[in-house]
Amino acid sequence: MVRIRKLSREQHEALVAIDAQERSAIELELLESDHLATEDAYLRRKDRLCGKDVPNAYPEIEAARALLARQVRSRQERFDALRVAVLTGRGMDPSEQAQLPLLPGGDAVASMS
C-alpha cells in the first residue's frame, strides 16, 4: 500500500517559490520566442521590399530557435529536479548524481547543475 504524506510548511513554501521562479523563466522564454518571430517577419518584409528572394527559413533565426528550445528543455529539467529535491528532502548539491529521463541511445545518469 502506498503511504501518502502531507507536505511540510517549508516544502510547500519552497514549491510555491519554485513555481513562481519557473513562471518568470517561462515568461522570458515566451518573450524571446515572440522576439524571434518578429525578427523573422522583419527579415522577410525587408527582403521582399529590397526585391530579394525570401528564403523558407533564415539560418540565424532557426539557430536561435534551436538554442531557445534547448534552454526550455534545460529549464524544465532544472525545475523538475528542484521539485524532486524538495519533495524527497534531498539537497541540491551539484556534486550529487541524479537519474534523468532515459534518452534514446544514451546514458541517463548525469550530474545536476
Secondary structure, 3 states (H helix, E strand, C coil): CCCCCCCCHHHHHHHHHHHHHHHHHHHHHHHHHHHHHHHHHHHHHHHHHCCCCCCCCCHHHHHHHHHHHHHHHHHHHHHHHHHHHHHHCCCCCCCCEEECCCCCCCCCEEECC
